[in-house]
Amino acid sequence: MLFFAKIKKKSVNKRNLSFLLAFLAALIYGVSFTIAKDVMPLYIKPYGFIVLRVAGATLLFWLISLTIPNEKIERNDFIRIFMAALFGVAINMLAFFKGLSLTTPINGSVIMTISPILVLIFSFIILNEKITTKKILGIFLGMVGAITLIVYGQQAEYNAPNIKWGNFLVFINATSYSFYLIIAKPLLKKYHPFHFVKWMYLIGLLLVLPFGLTQIQDVSWQLIPVSALYKIAFVVVFTTFITYLFNLLALKNLKPTTLSVFIYLQPLIATAYAMFVGSDNLNAVKVIGTALIFSGVYMVSYRKK
């Protein structure tokens, strides 16, 4: 009995750590939008920024993979890794940056909240994951809370030259990322996350390079202030490398549907960050939205003992 109790405690600790990693990834994403907007497109254009992000993360993932024993990737699995790179890196990043440049951040954020629903559908179709009433209700509550914060928590107007096309590209981004979570799950059971992600990002770099190589060459690095260089480094190291690493480690112990629901925390964190820097204030709508988000996350992540 003591042996089984230790195994159970270890499993619970891993699950709790996965929740923490997923929350930290959402925290970084939540503050990154403001940081990235200070750099793009003033100093570097969107596709060029993507190439810089993917190249930097690729280097970091290959370096960190040297700290663990090497694993041989089976030839057939490279097809799945290519698909993960296509949907999790290339389409995901390119569609989001382009879509965001055409629509409003509010529209884009609302559309992104459909990601957990898509993951739930893909998990049911591909992974045969059971869909419970509590999960459906939790995802719905989280979505309502996120939309409440996004719609009523921001009042600024933004330039949106082609809202319909931009909204469609953001929807493609949400669909692509959802499908990536489903593709990555079986590979993480088979290989160490570091070895999986180093190959995924290397392939992803080759896929995005044709889109942003010219924009990278056009960057006037000598004219970029030091403060902007720090922000670029933050996006490369934290928003790209750390968040993908945390989400991969979390995905080893969590279902894709559970991990995807943490996307609802991003508008909450963005609102909190705006309040911290003095560009927003607290009101009843934000309190209600926050309560709905945390209720939804709890219902999706709760598991009976």
N, C-alpha and C positions, 0 to 999 in steps of 0.2 A: 504493500500500500504506500509506503514511504517513497519507493522508487517512482511509482506513477504520479504521486503528488509533486515530486520534483520536476518531472517532465511537464506536467500541467502548468506549474508555476513558471517554468522556462518559456513555455508557449505564450502565456499571458504577458510576460515581460517583453517578448519579441513583438507582440501585437501592440502593446502600449508604446513601444519605441517607434513602431511604424506610424502610429497616429501622430506622434511628436514630429517625425520627419515630414510627414504630409502637411502638417500645420506650418512648419518652418518654410517649406517650399511655397505654400500659399502666401505666407507673410512676405517673402522676398518678391513674389510676383505682384503683390498688392502695392508695394512701394516703387516698383521698377518703372511703371508707366511714366510717372513724373520725371524720374531720372533720365529715362531714355529720350523723352521729348525735349530735354534741355540740350541734347546732342544732335538729334535727328529732326529734320534734314539740314540744320544749319551748318554743321561741320562734316557730316557724312550722310549720304543718301540711304534709304531703307535697305535695298538689296545689297549694297556694299557693307552695311552694318551687319546684315545676316551672314555674309561670307566671313567677316571678322569674328563674329560670335562663334560660328561653327568651327572655324580654323583654330581659334584659341581653345575651345572646349575639346576639340580632337587631340590637340597637343597635351592638354592636361589629363585626359582620360588614358592616353597611351603611357604617360609617365606614371600615373597611379597604378596602372596594371602591372608595372614592373615590381611592385611590392608584394605580389601574390604569385603562387606557382602558376606556370603557364598551362593553358588548356588547349587542346586541339579541337577546333570547330569542325564538325562533320560537314562534308561538302553540300549535302542536301539542305542543311540548316542555313547556309549562306543565302539561299533564296528567301527564306523567312526574314533573315536579317536585312536583306535588301528591301523587302517590303516594309519593314519597320523603319528603315532610313527614309524611304520614300514618303510614308505617311506621317512618321513622327518627327522628321527633321525638315525635309524639303518642302512638301506641300503645306505642312503645318505652318512653318515660319513664313514662306513666301506669300501664301494666301492671306495670312493675318496682317502682315505689314502692308500689302497692297490694298486689302479691303479696308483697313483702318484709315488709309490715306484718302479714300473715296467716300466713306460714310462718317457718321459721328461716333465718338467714343461711347455715347449712351446706347446707340443702336447696336454697336459691336458688342458691348458688354451684355446686353439683353440676349442677343443671339447665342453668345458663348454659354449661357446657362442651360442650353439644350443639350450640352455635352453629356451630363450624367444620364439623361434619358436615352440618348443614343447608345451609350455604353451598356445600359440595362438591356436594350433590344439586341445589340450584338452579342452580349454575354449569353442571352437566352438562345439565340440562333446558333452561335459557333461553339460556345463552351458548355451549353446545356445547363447554365446556372439557373437555379430555382428563383423565381420572382415571387416574393412575398408581398402581402398587402401592406405590411409595415414599411418595406423598402419603397414601394410605390408612393405611399403617403409621405414618407420622409423626403423623397426627391421632390415631390410637389411642393411641400412646405418650404424647402430650401430655395426652390425656384421662385416662389412668390416673394420670399424675403429678399432675395437678391434683386429681383425686378423692382421691388419697393424702394430699396436703397438707391438703385441706379437711376430710376425715373424721378424720384422725389428728392434724392440727395444731391443732385447736381443740376445747376441751372444755367451753366455757361453755354454759349452758342459757338459752334465750331464750323469751319469751312468744310462743306461736303459736296464736291462737284458731281458725284454720281452715286446717290444713296442706294438705289436698287442694286446696282452691280457690286457696290461695296458690301452691302448686306449679304449678297449671295456668296462672295468670296469669304466672308467671315463664317458663314454657315459651312462652306467647304472646309475651312480650317477646323471648326468644331467637329465635323464628321471625321476628318482625317485623324485628329488627335484621339478621338474615341476608338477608332479602328486600330490605331497604334497600340493602345493599352491592351487590347485583346490579342494582338499579334505577339506582344512582348511577354505576356504572362507565361506561356509554355517554355519559352527560351530561358527565362529566369529560373525555372525549376531545374533546367538541365545544365546551365552554365553559370559561372560566377558573374554578377552584374558588371564588374569592371571589364571583363573580357567581351561580354556581349556589347556593351555600349561603346567600347573603343572601335570595334568594327562598324557598328551602326553609324557613328559620327564620321568615320573616315569615308564611308560610302556616301553619307549625306553631304559631306564637303564637296565631293566630286559632282554631286547632283546640283548643288546651288552655285558652284563656281561660275558656270557660264552666265548666270543671271546678274551677278554682282561684281565680276572681275573688273569691268570698265569703271564702275563707280568707286571701287577701292583705289584704282590708279589715279582717279581724279581728286582724291583727298589731299588737301594741303596740310600735312601734319605739322609743319613749322608754324602755322598760323593758329593752331588749336591751343587754347589756354590750358594751363595745368589742371584747373578744376574740371574742365571737360574731359581731359584724359583720365582723370580719376573715375569719372562717371562711366566712360567707355569701359574701363577696367572692371568696374562693378557689374555692368551688364554682361560682360564676357565671363567673368569668374563666378559671380553669384547667380545672376538671372539665368544663365545658360548651363554652366558646369555644375554648380551646387544643386540647383533645383532638379535637374535631370537625375543627378546622383541620388538625391534624397527620395525622389519619386520612385526610382527603380528599386532602391532598398525597401521602401514601404510596400511596393507591389509584390515583393517576395512573400509577404505575410498577410496581405490584404487582397480582397477580391477587387477586380477592376471597377465594379460599381461603387464599392466603398471609397476607393481612392478618388474616383472622379467627382464625388459629391463635395470634395474640399474646394472645388472651383467656386462654390457659393461663398466661401470665405473671402475671396479676393475683393469684391466690392465693399464688403464690410471693413476689411483692412485698409483699402484705399480711402474710405470715408474717415476712418480713425486717423490715418496719416495726415489727411487734409486738415482735420481738426487740430492735430498736434502742431502743424506748421502755421495754423491760424487762418487757413483759407476756408474753413467750414465750421459749423457749430452744431450742437446737439439739440434735437427736438424729438417730439413724440413719434414721428414717422420713423426716424432712425432707430429708436428704441424698439419699436414693433418689428421692423425689418431684421434687426439683430436677433431678437428672440425667435423669430421664425427660422432664421438660418441655423442657429444652434440647435433648435428642436429637430430640424430636418437632418442635420449631421448626426445627432444622437440616435435618431430612429434608424438610420441606414447602417451606422457602425455598431449598434448594440447587438450583442450576441449573448444568448442565455448561457449560464454556467453549466 
